[in-house]
Amino acid sequence: MPTETKLPTPSERPSHPRFGEALVFWLKLGFLSFGGPAGQIALMHTELVERRRWIGEQRFLHALNYCMLLPGPEAQQLATYIGWLLHRSAGGVAAGVLFVLPSLFILVGLSWVYVSFGNTPLVAGLFYGIKPAVTAIVLQAAWRIGSRSLRNTLLRAIAVAAFLAIFILHLPFPAIVLGAAMLGVAGARLAPGMFTGGGHGASAASYGAAVIDDDTPLAEHTRFHRGRLAVVLAAGAAAWLLPMGMLTASFGWQHIYSQMGWFFTKAALLTFGGAYAVLPYVYQGAVLQFGWLGATQMIDGLALGETTPGPLIMVVAFVAFVGAWGALPFGAGHAFEGAALAAVLVTWFTFLPSFVFILAGAPLVESTHGKLQFSAPLSAITAAVVGVVVNLALFFAWHVLWPQGFDGGFEWPAAALAVASALALLRWKRGVIEVLAACALSGLLVSMLR
């Protein structure tokens, strides 16, 4: 990423970044944040801790620990937190918005291409190759989450139970989250040693003095005040109630806009474990309950989300665009306007809680610097997430390998691409974008040879 100013040497303390300089950085980050939350967090660490040194190592990890405890996209929340540390509430809002905005515009454009030209041979061929790669990517996500969270037999048992609950019993995702949390509460009392640890630990790395260093005193705006908390909560409530009230008054509660706003508000509060954890809930609602789009379209949307910058949960913009295509509040011939409005509304309702969580909770978190840890309920929820994500991988594999159902033919080329993608990701540690590009070209070649 190019820099706006000369980088400080290790022996000198960098100057506090100007607000405009920070805006340029957050916007560039929004365009370059590929690779999912792990890649986005790594990019922020490289730029903010190692190169620019706007924040110290321990302060960065402390903020990340809090973001990992919250529902919602942790990378976007981390950007909001650091923006707030640097430039108060305005900086936090700007950082969080600019982290998401490029992805929203890109996904609206790609969604329009999808609904308009998705059946053309070129686009269909590309998606034929991308879908098996997405199946492998979801499997990789389950492995990545499980390898760091399933630290003992009890947590592994919770993961298996969550898988069986959603795969066999078809329990809704919120019920699984609630059940896991209750197990964690009970486990904290009966077997506390089984639920300790996790999170992002401290690091001994030192990159030189930082603007907000590990021993920097708390700035006035980072101190907790009840009045300030009340203002944030009131503003957050108004930011939700006003658009929801306008939608209900204009279109009615049963209209697709109102239902999407309410559904994705609930989804935003259930994304413990990241976007992969909430995707089964989005699938249950968007595909099975409301029928906004089909199962194959859901896979295509995840494929687009994987190939664009920004949080993966931005796939909700695709879901909203495709689901609202044809819902025409402006009259016939305005399908794009109706679908784009749905994407914007859903993005608003999905990310609004994240801003409230950070702006309301960060002052409390700053006062506990060096003390924050993962709770037992969160450890149990994270374990359950692994089982849910494995179920999601099987769901995708079924629709990719047997697109016409088990009575139809088995897609051997797709299976070969899925296996190759899994090997590339899990064994050879290739990048997500690299694997998706290779599979897209392979899928196009397969389609041309048929």
Secondary structure, DSSP 8 states (H G I E B T S, - for coil): ---SS----TTS------HHHHHHHHHHHHHH--SHHHHHHHHHIIIIIIIS-SB-HHHHHHHHHHHHHSSS-HHHHHHHHHHHHHHHHHHHHHHHHHHHHHHHHHHHHHHHHHHHHTTSHHHHHHHHHHHHHHHHHHHHHHHHHHHHH--SHHHHHHHHHHHHHHHTS---HHHHHHHHHHHHHHHHHH-GGGS---S--------S--SB-TT----GGGS--HHHHHHHHHHHHHHHHHHHHHHHHHH-TTSHHHHHHHHHHHHHTS-TT-HHHHHHHHHIIIIIIS-SS-HHHHHHHHHHHHTSSS-GGGHHHHHHHHHHTT--TT-TT-HHHHHHHHHHHHHHHHHHHHHHHHHHHHHHHHTTTTT----HHHHHHHHHHHHHHHHHHHHHHHHHH-TT-TTS---HHHHHHHHHHHIIIIIS---HHHHHHHHHHHHHHHHHH-
